[in-house]
Amino acid sequence: MTVPERIAAVLAPHLGEHSADAVARHLCAKFDVQPGIDNAKAGELREFLRRGLVAFVGAERATSLAAECIGAVRTARV
């Protein structure tokens, strides 16, 4: 599974399949996300995701989903 596919899989139950796919592809392009992402970039991506998800799932769930997405990035292949 690629990085965008893994992020989309985490987000799909909460945003819907098409929205999750669009968000994942956009974020990977915007942040130039690759497996083995460095800690600074991972932190920026996590915070960007968290802020964007708050309106959809609430603050607490947004924090955990953003962390799940970062974990998916760290274990995905290109």
N, C-alpha and C positions, 0 to 999 in steps of 0.2 A: 504494500500500500504506500502511495506517495504521501508527502507532507500535506498537501491540500486535502487529499482524500481522508487522511486521519483526522485532521481538524474538522472537516465537514461531518465525519462520522460522530464526533463528540457533540457537535452543535445541532445536528439534524433533529433529534427528538424535541428540541426546544424551539428551533426556528423554522423547521420544515426543511425538507431535502434541498429544494432549489435555493432557498435563501442561505442555508448553511454552505452550500457549494460556492455560491457567489462570494460570500464573506471570506471563506477560506482561500479562494484563489486571489482575491483582492489583497488580503493581508500578506500572503506569501510573496506577491509581487512588490507590494509597498515596502515591506521590511526585508526583502531579499532573503527569505527564510530558507535555510538548508538544514539537513540533519546535522547534529553536532553544533547547533547554534551556541554562540558564546553567551555568557551570563548577562552581560549588559544588554545585548539585543533581546534576549529572552525576557528580561525584566520589562523592557519597553513594550514588547509585544503583549505580555501578560496584562500590563496596566491598560493598554489601548483596548484590548479585548474586554477586560473587566468593565471599563467605563461604558463601552458600547452595549454590553449585555444587561446592564442594570435595569434599563427600561423594559426589557423583555422578561427577565426572570427574578428580579430583585437583587439587592446588594450581596446578600450572603451566597446565593446560588451563583451569581456572576463571578465571585471570587473563586469558587471551587471549579467552575467550568473553565475559566481562564487558565487555572493551574493544570487541569486535565489536558487542555490544548497544548500547553508547553511540554508536558510529558509526552504527548503524542509526537510532537516535533522532534524531541530528543531521541525517540526510538524508531522513527520512520526512515525509509530510504528515499533517495531522490526520485 
